Amino acid sequence: VIPNGLPEAAFREEADRNAIRARLGLRPEACVVGMVGRLVPQKRPLDLVDAAASVLRQTSGVQFVLVGDGPLMPAVRREVETRGLSRTVLAPGALENGGALMPALDVFVLPSRWESLPYALLEAMASGTAIVAADVGGVSEAVVHGESGLLVPPGSPSCLTLAILELLADPGKRIAFGAAARKRAYARYRLETMVARVAEL
């Protein structure tokens, strides 16, 4: 297997976190949890909305953001409105270069039903963002549970909730996981490495 690779720009650290948050409508002081991806059944964005509602009942100072568009966008926005979460769960739609938005997040969530090796996950790792992800496909090859993120069973908003709360409660763990994820991504998932392995093959 030759895994996906990211260009060197994905590992740069000069992103203006507050400027990105302002673009997304997020508060600069909030602890932000989010996903970046298509709003389709595979990605299970409604699981994240469900988890967000549970998290927000148990803690404060948190905002959620679901960046992307797709056929489930109306359902996502309707669920957010029905639950009274419009100020704390944002769904701004698709934005250009979603990977560049990762530095705005404190926790990246990937609740998918299935994956191969998603670029959004690698982009979150490259940005040094702590990760909560469903243990599907190649995700567990990229994320080491308890070292660079937390893996949960797919289709379980309750498990998503517990993992998100664990990271929200421990800023030191978030920082450590993010640093480990970034180091692992740079060692394994650079475009230069991918191209060299393809050429060798």
Long-range contacts (C-beta under 8 A, 24 or more apart in sequence): 2-194, 2-197, 2-198, 2-201, 3-117, 3-138, 3-141, 3-142, 3-188, 3-189, 3-194, 4-117, 4-119, 4-122, 4-189, 4-194, 5-189, 5-190, 5-191, 5-192, 5-193, 5-194, 5-195, 6-99, 6-119, 6-122, 6-123, 6-126, 6-185, 6-189, 6-190, 6-191, 7-191, 8-190, 8-191, 8-192, 10-99, 10-122, 10-123, 10-126, 10-127, 11-126, 11-182, 11-185, 11-186, 11-190, 13-128, 15-100, 15-103, 15-127, 17-103, 17-104, 20-100, 20-101, 20-103, 20-104, 21-104, 23-95, 24-65, 24-67, 24-90, 24-92, 24-95, 24-101, 24-104, 25-90, 25-92, 26-63, 26-65, 26-90, 26-104, 27-63, 29-61, 30-61, 30-62, 30-63, 31-61, 31-62, 31-63, 31-106, 31-107, 31-168, 32-62, 32-63, 32-64, 32-65, 32-104, 32-105, 32-106, 32-107, 33-62, 33-63, 33-64, 33-65, 33-105, 33-106, 33-107, 33-109, 33-164, 33-168, 34-64, 34-65, 34-66, 34-67, 34-104, 34-105, 34-107, 34-108, 34-109, 35-65, 35-66, 35-67, 35-68, 35-108, 35-109, 35-110, 35-111, 35-120, 36-67, 36-68, 36-98, 36-99, 36-101, 36-102, 36-108, 36-120, 36-123, 36-124, 37-67, 37-68, 37-98, 37-110, 37-112, 37-118, 37-120, 38-68, 38-69, 38-70, 39-66, 39-68, 39-69, 39-70, 39-71, 39-72, 39-73, 39-76, 39-91, 40-70, 40-71, 40-72, 41-72, 41-113, 42-112, 42-113, 42-114, 43-68, 43-70, 43-110, 43-111, 43-112, 43-113, 44-111, 44-112, 44-113, 44-134, 44-154, 44-155, 45-72, 45-76, 45-111, 46-72, 46-75, 46-76, 46-79, 47-111, 47-155, 47-156, 47-157, 47-160, 48-109, 48-111, 48-157, 48-160, 49-76, 49-79, 49-80, 49-83, 49-85, 49-89, 50-157, 50-160, 51-109, 51-111, 51-157, 51-158, 51-160, 51-161, 51-164, 52-85, 52-88, 52-89, 53-83, 53-85, 53-89, 54-157, 54-158, 54-161, 55-161, 55-164, 55-165, 55-168, 56-85, 56-88, 56-89, 58-165, 59-165, 59-168, 59-169, 62-88, 62-168, 63-88, 63-89, 63-90, 64-88, 64-89, 64-90, 65-89, 65-90, 65-91, 65-92, 65-104, 65-105, 66-90, 66-91, 67-92, 67-93, 67-94, 67-95, 67-98, 67-101, 68-93, 68-94, 68-98, 69-93, 69-94, 98-123, 99-123, 99-126, 99-127, 102-126, 102-127, 102-129, 103-127, 103-128, 103-129, 105-129, 106-130, 106-167, 106-168, 106-174, 107-131, 107-132, 107-164, 107-167, 107-168, 107-174, 108-132, 109-133, 109-160, 109-164, 110-134, 110-139, 111-154, 111-157, 111-160, 112-136, 112-137, 112-139, 112-154, 113-154, 113-155, 114-154, 115-139, 117-141, 117-142, 122-185, 122-189, 124-181, 125-181, 125-182, 125-184, 125-185, 125-189, 126-182, 126-185, 126-186, 126-189, 127-178, 127-182, 128-178, 128-179, 128-181, 128-182, 129-178, 129-181, 130-167, 130-173, 130-174, 130-175, 130-177, 130-178, 130-181, 131-177, 131-181, 132-160, 132-163, 132-164, 132-167, 142-184, 142-185, 142-188, 142-189, 143-181, 144-180, 144-184, 147-177, 147-180, 148-177, 148-180, 148-181, 148-184, 149-177, 149-181, 150-177
